[in-house]
Amino acid sequence: MFDIVYELRQRLHEFSPVEARIAHTILADVDAAAQYGVTELADRADVSAAAISRFAKTLGCEHVRELRARLASAGAVGKRFLEQQNAPPVSALYAQICDDIEASLRHNLANLKESVVQDLADALCQARRIHVFGIGGCSTVFSQEMQNRLMRFGLPISACSDAVTMKMIAATLGPKDVVLALSVSGITPEIVSAIDIARTYGARVGAITRADTLLSERSDWLLPISIEETDFVFKPSASRYAMMLAIDVLATTVALNNASDNHEHLRRIKLALDRYRGGDSRLPLGD
């Protein structure tokens, strides 16, 4: 992978005055620079058209068209990753983080359909095996959280975050098995390919992901999450809370499907932990 923005920034001190003007012009607006013709870029940098062609070759491009293509690829990440935004004052930042979390929770709660959650919970309670697939970022962490939540009810569940192992597991499944696939993006190739294998052998699929994605299209039950990222890239993604909300709603629904037995499961866990570690009756299970 050739990162042209990195290359331009790292070599600024090496460039001649003419090359430096071109580099600064490009870095000022990478997305726009990808659209400029040779003449327009030359005019904006106050250099000749021939200088633009030579500059492209200096960067290892065969011609200006390749330079523009690389700039377009770099610009695809979006301006919020190319241009540093001013951070709000710390006193306001804490409140903003909290407000974004609350807004994400309320927005995503409205997207959850009770009938879909209940149908998926029923399928989980009846499944021979449950496998949770999640890879990268928060999906790995939340696949383990899903296992932790349903394991307490005596369900046969395991989490997997290894791309090869997911494919191996998928190839062993059948119509009595359920896969829970977690992905904020819904387009992670490793998840999608593993789900395709599982579906080949009749396994049913529940997904917590964005609607209208490759993963959502392959799911029998979809708990949709909506992500709205801000321009301040240093703030933790509120989408984590959208996925956590879906997991909490689903796990609680599963628990209520067989409330009497599951209440007994939780009592036994609490008793075992308290005998091992001590603590008061309000400590959460497993911590």
N, C-alpha and C positions, 0 to 999 in steps of 0.2 A: 504494500500500500504506500503510495506516494502522497505525503501530506504537504501540499504546496504552501499552505499558510505557515506551517512550521518552518519550511525551507526559506520563505521570504523573511520571516522574523529573525531566524538564526543568522542569515547571511547579510543583514542590513549593513553591518560594519565593514563587509568585504566589498560591497558594490562601489562602482564609480559614481560620481555625482549624478550622471545621467541615469544609471541603473537605479540609484537610490530614489530618484524622483518617480520613476515608474513603479517601483515597489511600494512607495508610500501611497501613490494614487490607487493602486490595487487594494492595499490593506485598508484604506479609508472606507471602501465599500466593495467587498469581495463579490457579493451577489451582482451588483451593478457592473463591475468590471468584466464579469463573464459575458455580459450582453454587449459590451462595447465592440465596435469594429476597430480595425487597426488605426484608422484615421482619428476616430473619436478618442481612443485611449491615448494616442500620441498628443492630441490637442490638450487633453486634460492634464497630461504629465509635462506638457511643454517640451516635447522632444520630437524627433523625426519619426516617420513611419518605419524607416529602416532600423532605427534604434529599438523599436518594439520587437521586430523580427529577431534581431541579435539577442535581445533580452530573453526571448522565448528559448532560444538555443542555449543560452547560459544556464537556464534552469533545467536543461535536459529534454526540452520539448523539440520535436522535429519541426514544428511550425506553429504559428499563432493559433490555429484552430485547436491544436492539442492543448495549448496553454489555456484557452478559453474553456475547453472541456474540463480540465482539471480544476479551474476556478469554479465552474458550475457545480462540480462534485463537492468541493469544499464548502460552497455556499449553501448546499442542501441541508446542512446541520441547523441552519437558522441563525438569525442575527443575534439571538440571545446568547449563543455560544461563541460568536465572533466579536461582539462588542460588549465590554464589561459594563454592567449596570451599576448605578450608584446604590449602595446599600442604605436602607432606612436607618435612622438612629436606633441604637440597641433597645431603648425603651419602647419604641414602636415595633421593632422586629419581633419581640416575644409575643406581643398581642396579635401581630399579623399571622405568625405561625399558628397560633391557637385558632384564630378566625378562619384561616384556610382549612384547617382540619375539620372544624365544625361545619363549614359550608360543604365540604366534600362528603361528610357523613350524611347530612340532610339530603343532598342532591342524589346520592347513590341509594339511600333508603327508598326513595320514591321509585327507583328503577326495579326494585325487587318485587317479583310477583309471588304472592303467597302460594298459589297453586303449583307453580314450578318448584319452589323451595320444598313444598310438602311432597311432591312426586319424587324429587331427587332424594329426600330423606327416606322415603319408603324404600326406594331402590337400594340405598346403602344398608338399611336394616336387613334386607333380604339377600344381600349379595354373598356369594361364596367367598370372594376375596375383594378387597378394596385396595387399589394402588393410587397413590397421589404422586403426580408428576409435576415438578417445578424446577426450573433451571435458571441460574443467573439472578443476581440482585435479590429483591425481596421475595421472589417466587420460591427460591430455595428455602428461605427461612419459614415462609408460610406453609410450605408443603410439610415441614416438620411440625409446625403448629397444628395443622389439620390432623396429622397422625396423633399428636398428643391429646387433642380434644376427643377424638372418636375412640382411641384406645381405652379411655376411661370407662367406656360403656361396653367393653368386652368385644368390640367389633374386630374382625380380622383385617387390619389395615397396616400398610407400610408405605413410607415415603421414599422417593427416589429422585436424585438430582444429577445422576450421571447419564450422559447421552447414550452411551453404548448399552449400559444396563437397562435403561428404559426400553430400548428396542428388544432386548432379550426377554424382559418381563412381558412385553406386549405380545410376543410370539407364543407365550404359554397360556394366554387368557382364552376365555370362552364366553358363551352367552350368559352364564351365571355371574360373571365378574363385572365390576364397575371400575372405571378409571376416572379419577378427579384430576383435571388438568388446570394448573394455575399459571396464568401468564398475563402480565399487565398489557403487553403489546398485542398479544394474540397472533404474532407472526414468527415467533422463534422457531427456526427450521427443525431443531432437534425435537421439540415438543410435537410439532405438527406431524413429522414423519413417524414418531412413535405411536401417535394416535391413529394414524392410517393403518399401521400394522395391527393394532388392537382391534380396530373395527373390521379388519379383514377376517378375523376369527370370531366375530360376533359380540365382542365385549361392548358394553354400553358406556357412554362417555358423558360426564358432567363437567362443565367448564366454568371457571370464574375468570372472565376476561372481557375485553371490549367487544361490543356488538359489531357485526359486519366485518369480521376478520376471518382469516383462514381457520383459526381454531374454533371460533363460534359456529362456523358453518358445518363443522364436523361433530358438533355436540348434540346429544339427545336432550340435555337439560342445560340451559344457559342462565347463569347468574351474572348479569351484565354489570360491568363497572365503567364509570366514566372518569376520564382523567383531564384535568385542566391545569397545566403547568404555568407558572408565572415566569416573567422575564428575569427574575432574580434567581440565577441558577444555583446559588449556594444554599438556598433554603431547601430542606428535605422535601421530597415529593409527597404531596398529600394523597397520592394514589395508593400508598401503602395502607392508609386507613380505610379506603374503599374496599380493598381486598379483605382486610381484617373484619370489617363489618359483615361482609358476605359469609365469611367463615363462622363468625359468632352466631349469625342468624341460622345458618344451616346446622351447626352443631347443636344449638339449643332445640331446634325442631326435631333433630334425631333423638335427643335425650327425652323429649316429651312423648315420642312415639311409644316408648315402653318405660314410662315414668317410674313405676314401682321397682322394676328390676334395676334400672339405672340409678335410682336413689340408693339402693343397696350397694351397687358397685362403688359409688362415691363414698359411702359410709366406710366401707372396708379400706379404701385408699387412705382416707383421712385417719383412720385408726392406725394403719400400718406406718404412716409417716410420723404421726404424733409419738408413737412408741419409739421410733428411731431417732427423731430430732428434738422432740418436745415442742413447745410453742403453744400459743393460745388458739382458741377455736376459730378465729377469724382469719388465720393465715390461709392464703390461697393454696390449692392443691398443687404439689409438684415444685414449689419454689423453696 
